[in-house]
Amino acid sequence: MKVEHINPFIQALTQAFQARFDMQMVHEPPSVRTGTSPRAWDVTTVAGIVGGCRGTVLLHCSSAIALRLASVALGSEVTELDDEAADTLVALLRDTLDTAAARSPDLDFAVATPVVLLGAGHRAAFEQAAPCISIPFETPAGGIEMEVALEEDMPSPASEA
């Protein structure tokens, strides 16, 4: 995966986070993640990508951060990870991916509806033909991590026949 294909995702998440929560975020250096070992996070929002590339994008955070973000977005205190809290995280990832797609027309991808996974020590395992790039972010709400795994230039089914 090329750096120029990761940068639109970083920029898009930063923009979506600022727009949704009126908070700045700063990313730390990206790294390659290997394996599916349990993470420190207990909330993951995940969406698949298909089209000129395919892959998966995940946003990880703690329950406390998810509740804080939902409270900011909804304008009142959220005390449990209910459907409204999950919808806040889904909307953040959807905004991020829509913006990244607009900034990366050469990748030509569509996004599946994001879903939220809950639970301490959960694993997000998926077919990983491409390296998974992990990008940690610091925010006033706490740490968030984005993982992007894209396989580029997929041949169309018709060209494989």
Backbone as JSON, one array per atom type, in Angstrom:
{
  "sequence": "MKVEHINPFIQALTQAFQARFDMQMVHEPPSVRTGTSPRAWDVTTVAGIVGGCRGTVLLHCSSAIALRLASVALGSEVTELDDEAADTLVALLRDTLDTAAARSPDLDFAVATPVVLLGAGHRAAFEQAAPCISIPFETPAGGIEMEVALEEDMPSPASEA",
  "N": [[0.84, -1.17, 0.0], [0.53, 2.19, -0.83], [1.96, 5.23, 0.47], [0.72, 7.58, -0.35], [-1.86, 6.72, -0.57], [-2.69, 6.24, 1.99], [-2.59, 8.68, 3.32], [-4.96, 10.27, 2.55], [-6.92, 9.02, 4.13], [-6.07, 9.54, 6.74], [-6.2, 12.36, 6.73], [-8.93, 12.67, 6.2], [-10.19, 11.49, 8.45], [-9.28, 13.23, 10.44], [-10.51, 15.6, 9.6], [-13.27, 14.88, 9.69], [-13.54, 14.3, 12.41], [-13.04, 16.79, 13.57], [-15.2, 18.23, 12.49], [-17.46, 16.84, 13.49], [-17.13, 16.73, 16.3], [-15.91, 19.02, 17.14], [-13.24, 19.0, 17.88], [-9.71, 18.84, 17.91], [-7.38, 16.55, 16.42], [-4.38, 14.66, 16.58], [-2.15, 12.82, 14.7], [-0.02, 10.01, 15.27], [3.09, 8.45, 14.27], [2.49, 6.15, 11.59], [2.3, 2.53, 11.58], [3.05, -0.87, 10.64], [0.75, -3.38, 11.22], [0.56, -6.62, 12.52], [-0.96, -9.86, 12.73], [-3.8, -11.01, 14.76], [-4.15, -10.47, 17.42], [-5.72, -9.81, 20.62], [-6.74, -6.46, 21.3], [-6.14, -3.41, 23.15], [-8.38, -1.95, 23.02], [-11.94, -1.61, 23.44], [-14.02, -1.03, 21.8], [-14.82, -1.16, 18.44], [-15.2, 0.15, 15.25], [-16.05, -0.87, 12.07], [-15.6, -1.12, 8.54], [-16.05, -2.42, 5.29], [-14.38, -2.17, 2.12], [-14.83, -1.93, -1.35], [-14.24, -2.29, -4.9], [-12.18, -0.52, -7.11], [-10.16, -1.0, -5.43], [-9.83, -3.15, -2.59], [-10.67, -3.88, 0.8], [-10.34, -3.22, 4.33], [-11.36, -0.92, 6.84], [-10.79, 0.19, 10.08], [-11.84, 1.67, 13.14], [-10.7, 2.16, 16.35], [-11.44, 2.46, 19.84], [-11.7, 3.22, 23.37], [-14.4, 2.29, 25.61], [-15.03, 4.43, 27.29], [-14.11, 6.65, 25.83], [-15.75, 6.4, 23.55], [-18.26, 6.88, 24.73], [-17.91, 9.51, 25.58], [-17.56, 10.85, 23.12], [-20.05, 10.31, 21.91], [-21.69, 11.67, 23.7], [-20.89, 14.33, 23.26], [-21.63, 14.59, 20.54], [-24.4, 14.18, 20.66], [-25.26, 16.06, 22.43], [-25.99, 15.66, 25.07], [-25.48, 13.85, 28.14], [-24.26, 10.64, 27.62], [-24.51, 7.44, 28.86], [-24.36, 4.77, 28.39], [-23.37, 2.29, 26.01], [-25.34, 2.42, 23.7], [-27.71, 2.17, 20.95], [-27.73, 4.79, 19.89], [-25.21, 5.77, 20.63], [-23.59, 3.98, 19.22], [-24.39, 4.67, 16.64], [-23.23, 7.2, 16.42], [-20.5, 6.58, 16.2], [-20.53, 5.03, 13.87], [-21.35, 6.99, 12.04], [-19.13, 8.7, 12.15], [-17.1, 7.06, 11.03], [-18.24, 6.59, 8.52], [-18.37, 9.21, 7.43], [-15.63, 9.72, 7.35], [-14.71, 7.78, 5.5], [-16.19, 8.42, 3.19], [-15.14, 10.96, 2.62], [-12.42, 10.29, 2.28], [-12.66, 8.69, 0.0], [-13.49, 10.59, -1.87], [-11.18, 12.11, -1.97], [-9.44, 10.37, -3.11], [-9.71, 9.56, -5.95], [-8.44, 7.86, -7.75], [-8.37, 5.39, -6.52], [-10.98, 4.54, -6.54], [-13.33, 3.45, -4.92], [-16.07, 1.87, -3.16], [-18.06, 1.95, -0.19], [-18.99, -0.3, 2.35], [-21.74, -0.51, 4.69], [-20.82, 0.66, 7.82], [-20.15, -1.19, 10.86], [-20.43, -1.73, 14.43], [-18.34, -3.17, 16.82], [-18.35, -4.55, 20.04], [-16.87, -5.01, 23.29], [-14.48, -6.07, 25.65], [-11.22, -7.02, 24.77], [-11.94, -8.07, 22.3], [-11.54, -9.49, 19.01], [-10.72, -8.46, 15.76], [-10.86, -10.06, 13.01], [-9.96, -10.62, 9.64], [-9.83, -11.29, 6.12], [-6.66, -10.73, 4.97], [-5.04, -9.62, 2.6], [-3.47, -7.51, 2.05], [-1.04, -5.36, 3.67], [-1.75, -4.26, 6.99], [-2.14, -1.07, 8.05], [-1.53, 0.77, 10.86], [-2.67, 3.6, 12.55], [-2.19, 5.63, 15.15], [-4.02, 8.07, 17.05], [-4.14, 11.07, 18.95], [-6.47, 12.73, 20.96], [-8.52, 15.32, 22.51], [-10.43, 13.83, 23.81], [-9.22, 11.43, 24.24], [-7.22, 8.52, 23.31], [-7.36, 7.23, 19.98], [-7.45, 4.77, 17.44], [-6.79, 4.15, 14.06], [-7.06, 1.68, 11.58], [-5.98, 0.66, 8.44], [-6.36, -1.42, 5.75], [-5.69, -2.11, 2.59], [-6.03, -3.57, -0.58], [-4.78, -2.94, -3.64], [-5.63, -2.11, -7.12], [-7.28, -4.24, -8.13], [-8.04, -6.92, -10.28], [-10.79, -7.06, -12.53], [-13.61, -9.35, -12.29], [-14.31, -10.23, -14.87], [-11.96, -9.93, -16.33], [-10.41, -11.91, -15.32], [-11.31, -14.26, -16.34]],
  "CA": [[0.0, 0.0, 0.0], [1.34, 3.4, -0.99], [1.74, 6.29, 1.44], [-0.25, 8.54, -0.87], [-3.2, 6.18, -0.39], [-3.01, 6.29, 3.42], [-2.77, 10.07, 3.74], [-6.35, 10.74, 2.49], [-7.68, 8.47, 5.26], [-5.65, 10.31, 7.91], [-6.77, 13.71, 6.58], [-10.39, 12.58, 6.26], [-10.58, 11.27, 9.84], [-9.02, 14.48, 11.15], [-11.56, 16.55, 9.2], [-14.56, 14.41, 10.2], [-13.51, 14.43, 13.86], [-13.19, 18.21, 13.86], [-16.56, 18.65, 12.14], [-18.47, 16.18, 14.34], [-16.94, 16.89, 17.75], [-15.23, 20.28, 17.39], [-11.99, 18.66, 18.58], [-8.54, 18.56, 17.08], [-6.69, 15.29, 16.68], [-3.03, 14.63, 16.04], [-1.77, 11.42, 14.49], [1.34, 9.59, 15.55], [3.59, 7.74, 13.08], [1.85, 4.88, 11.25], [3.13, 1.32, 11.64], [2.41, -2.06, 10.07], [0.22, -4.27, 12.26], [0.49, -8.02, 12.13], [-1.69, -10.72, 13.65], [-5.14, -10.63, 15.21], [-4.16, -10.55, 18.87], [-6.66, -8.85, 21.22], [-6.22, -5.11, 21.45], [-6.53, -2.73, 24.37], [-9.64, -1.26, 22.76], [-13.14, -2.43, 23.6], [-15.0, -0.62, 20.8], [-14.26, -1.08, 17.09], [-16.12, 0.41, 14.15], [-15.38, -1.48, 10.92], [-16.3, -1.07, 7.25], [-15.36, -2.98, 4.14], [-14.22, -1.34, 0.93], [-14.77, -2.71, -2.59], [-14.15, -1.49, -6.13], [-10.84, -0.52, -7.68], [-9.35, -1.61, -4.37], [-10.7, -3.76, -1.58], [-10.01, -3.95, 2.09], [-11.08, -2.96, 5.56], [-10.92, 0.2, 7.66], [-11.29, 0.04, 11.43], [-11.56, 2.7, 14.14], [-10.73, 1.57, 17.69], [-11.35, 3.35, 20.99], [-12.23, 2.64, 24.6], [-15.81, 2.6, 25.89], [-15.1, 5.78, 27.87], [-13.99, 7.61, 24.73], [-16.97, 6.3, 22.74], [-19.34, 7.56, 25.46], [-17.64, 10.96, 25.54], [-17.84, 11.34, 21.77], [-21.51, 10.27, 21.72], [-22.26, 12.76, 24.51], [-20.64, 15.59, 22.53], [-22.43, 14.6, 19.31], [-25.84, 14.21, 20.96], [-25.57, 17.22, 23.25], [-26.39, 15.27, 26.43], [-24.62, 12.77, 28.63], [-24.57, 9.26, 27.23], [-23.9, 6.62, 29.9], [-24.22, 3.38, 27.96], [-23.13, 2.12, 24.58], [-26.6, 2.02, 23.09], [-27.77, 2.38, 19.5], [-27.34, 6.17, 19.55], [-23.75, 5.87, 20.75], [-23.04, 3.25, 18.08], [-24.65, 5.47, 15.44], [-22.24, 8.27, 16.39], [-19.26, 6.0, 15.69], [-20.77, 4.65, 12.48], [-21.36, 8.22, 11.26], [-17.75, 9.17, 12.06], [-16.37, 6.26, 10.04], [-18.85, 6.82, 7.2], [-17.87, 10.52, 6.97], [-14.21, 9.56, 7.06], [-14.53, 7.01, 4.26], [-16.73, 9.19, 2.07], [-14.16, 12.0, 2.32], [-11.23, 9.64, 1.73], [-12.98, 8.27, -1.37], [-13.49, 11.8, -2.7], [-9.8, 12.56, -2.09], [-8.66, 9.31, -3.75], [-10.48, 9.04, -7.07], [-7.71, 6.79, -8.43], [-8.68, 4.12, -5.87], [-12.32, 4.2, -7.03], [-13.93, 2.45, -4.05], [-17.35, 2.06, -2.5], [-17.95, 1.58, 1.22], [-20.11, -1.01, 2.98], [-22.23, 0.12, 5.91], [-19.99, 0.31, 8.99], [-20.76, -1.84, 12.03], [-19.69, -1.52, 15.67], [-18.05, -4.35, 17.64], [-18.17, -4.16, 21.44], [-16.4, -6.03, 24.21], [-13.05, -6.06, 25.98], [-10.43, -8.12, 24.22], [-12.46, -8.64, 21.05], [-10.62, -9.57, 17.88], [-11.28, -8.16, 14.44], [-10.1, -10.86, 12.05], [-10.48, -10.5, 8.29], [-8.86, -11.66, 5.09], [-5.71, -9.64, 4.92], [-4.1, -9.79, 1.5], [-2.61, -6.33, 2.07], [-0.61, -5.02, 5.02], [-2.65, -3.42, 7.79], [-1.42, 0.1, 8.55], [-2.14, 1.27, 12.1], [-2.36, 5.01, 12.78], [-2.73, 6.11, 16.42], [-4.35, 9.49, 17.14], [-4.44, 11.63, 20.27], [-7.53, 13.72, 20.92], [-8.9, 15.74, 23.86], [-11.26, 12.77, 24.4], [-8.38, 10.27, 24.51], [-6.6, 7.89, 22.16], [-8.14, 6.51, 18.97], [-6.56, 4.16, 16.46], [-7.38, 3.76, 12.78], [-6.31, 0.69, 10.82], [-6.37, 0.63, 7.03], [-5.76, -2.52, 4.98], [-6.22, -2.03, 1.23], [-5.36, -4.24, -1.69], [-5.05, -2.06, -4.77], [-5.6, -2.58, -8.49], [-7.88, -5.57, -8.23], [-8.58, -7.2, -11.6], [-12.23, -7.32, -12.54], [-13.9, -10.76, -12.51], [-14.35, -10.52, -16.31], [-10.6, -10.03, -16.88], [-9.78, -13.14, -14.8], [-11.85, -15.42, -17.06]],
  "C": [[0.89, 1.24, 0.0], [0.96, 4.46, 0.04], [0.68, 7.27, 0.95], [-1.68, 8.02, -0.79], [-3.62, 6.15, 1.07], [-3.33, 7.72, 3.85], [-4.21, 10.57, 3.62], [-7.21, 10.21, 3.64], [-7.35, 9.22, 6.54], [-6.29, 11.7, 7.87], [-8.29, 13.69, 6.74], [-10.86, 12.35, 7.7], [-10.39, 12.54, 10.66], [-10.12, 15.5, 10.86], [-12.91, 16.15, 9.78], [-14.63, 14.58, 11.72], [-13.71, 15.88, 14.28], [-14.63, 18.66, 13.6], [-17.6, 18.09, 13.1], [-18.37, 16.57, 15.81], [-16.27, 18.2, 18.13], [-13.98, 20.07, 18.23], [-10.9, 18.42, 17.56], [-8.02, 17.17, 17.4], [-5.34, 15.35, 15.98], [-2.64, 13.16, 15.89], [-0.31, 11.21, 14.81], [1.83, 8.83, 14.32], [2.86, 6.42, 12.84], [2.84, 3.72, 11.4], [2.35, 0.17, 11.0], [1.99, -2.96, 11.23], [0.17, -5.69, 11.71], [-0.32, -8.79, 13.17], [-3.05, -10.19, 14.04], [-5.25, -10.71, 16.72], [-5.14, -9.53, 19.44], [-5.98, -7.51, 21.44], [-6.69, -4.53, 22.78], [-7.9, -2.07, 24.24], [-10.83, -2.18, 23.04], [-14.29, -1.99, 22.71], [-14.28, -0.51, 19.46], [-15.4, -0.83, 16.12], [-15.39, -0.04, 12.89], [-16.25, -1.34, 9.68], [-15.42, -1.7, 6.18], [-15.37, -2.01, 2.98], [-14.12, -2.27, -0.28], [-14.7, -1.77, -3.78], [-12.78, -1.64, -6.73], [-9.79, -0.99, -6.68], [-10.33, -2.28, -3.42], [-9.94, -3.83, -0.28], [-10.95, -3.62, 3.22], [-10.48, -1.74, 6.25], [-11.59, 0.05, 9.02], [-10.93, 1.26, 12.26], [-11.72, 2.05, 15.51], [-10.7, 2.68, 18.74], [-11.86, 2.61, 22.22], [-13.72, 2.99, 24.74], [-15.95, 4.02, 26.42], [-15.01, 6.85, 26.79], [-15.24, 7.6, 23.86], [-18.13, 7.03, 23.42], [-19.14, 9.07, 25.44], [-17.97, 11.54, 24.17], [-19.34, 11.36, 21.49], [-22.18, 11.4, 22.5], [-22.08, 14.11, 23.81], [-21.56, 15.68, 21.31], [-23.92, 14.79, 19.58], [-26.25, 15.37, 21.85], [-26.09, 16.91, 24.63], [-25.56, 14.06, 26.83], [-25.15, 11.4, 28.2], [-23.8, 8.37, 28.21], [-23.79, 5.15, 29.54], [-24.04, 3.33, 26.45], [-24.38, 1.54, 23.93], [-26.56, 2.3, 21.59], [-27.36, 3.79, 19.09], [-25.83, 6.36, 19.63], [-23.08, 5.16, 19.56], [-23.23, 4.04, 16.79], [-23.66, 6.63, 15.3], [-20.92, 7.77, 15.79], [-19.38, 5.58, 14.23], [-20.73, 5.89, 11.59], [-19.95, 8.79, 11.1], [-16.98, 8.39, 11.01], [-16.93, 6.48, 8.65], [-18.36, 8.15, 6.62], [-16.41, 10.43, 6.55], [-14.01, 8.87, 5.72], [-15.08, 7.73, 3.04], [-15.74, 10.28, 1.65], [-12.9, 11.41, 1.72], [-11.47, 9.2, 0.29], [-12.95, 9.47, -2.32], [-12.07, 12.3, -2.94], [-8.91, 11.57, -2.84], [-9.39, 8.73, -4.95], [-9.77, 7.91, -7.83], [-7.95, 5.43, -7.79], [-10.08, 3.63, -6.21], [-12.98, 3.11, -6.17], [-15.29, 2.87, -3.52], [-17.22, 1.47, -1.09], [-19.2, 0.83, 1.66], [-20.54, -0.27, 4.23], [-21.36, -0.3, 7.09], [-20.82, -0.36, 10.08], [-19.85, -1.61, 13.23], [-19.57, -2.85, 16.41], [-17.76, -3.89, 19.05], [-17.61, -5.32, 22.24], [-14.9, -5.99, 24.41], [-12.37, -7.27, 25.35], [-10.97, -8.72, 22.94], [-11.37, -8.63, 19.98], [-11.37, -9.21, 16.61], [-10.41, -8.89, 13.43], [-10.76, -10.76, 10.68], [-9.4, -10.95, 7.32], [-7.93, -10.48, 4.89], [-4.66, -9.89, 3.84], [-3.1, -8.64, 1.47], [-2.15, -6.07, 3.5], [-1.63, -4.11, 5.7], [-1.81, -2.3, 8.4], [-2.2, 0.66, 9.73], [-1.69, 2.7, 12.32], [-2.99, 5.43, 14.1], [-2.96, 7.62, 16.36], [-4.53, 9.86, 18.61], [-5.46, 12.73, 20.07], [-7.79, 14.21, 22.35], [-9.77, 14.68, 24.57], [-10.44, 11.55, 24.78], [-7.86, 9.67, 23.21], [-7.59, 7.14, 21.28], [-7.13, 5.92, 17.99], [-7.35, 3.82, 15.2], [-6.46, 2.73, 12.14], [-6.88, 0.64, 9.41], [-5.61, -0.51, 6.36], [-6.42, -2.52, 3.61], [-5.37, -2.83, 0.27], [-5.77, -3.46, -2.94], [-5.06, -2.79, -6.1], [-6.11, -4.01, -8.65], [-8.36, -5.78, -9.67], [-10.08, -7.46, -11.51], [-12.47, -8.8, -12.79], [-13.89, -11.14, -13.99], [-12.94, -10.7, -16.89], [-9.88, -11.28, -16.37], [-10.21, -14.36, -15.6], [-11.05, -15.75, -18.3]]
}
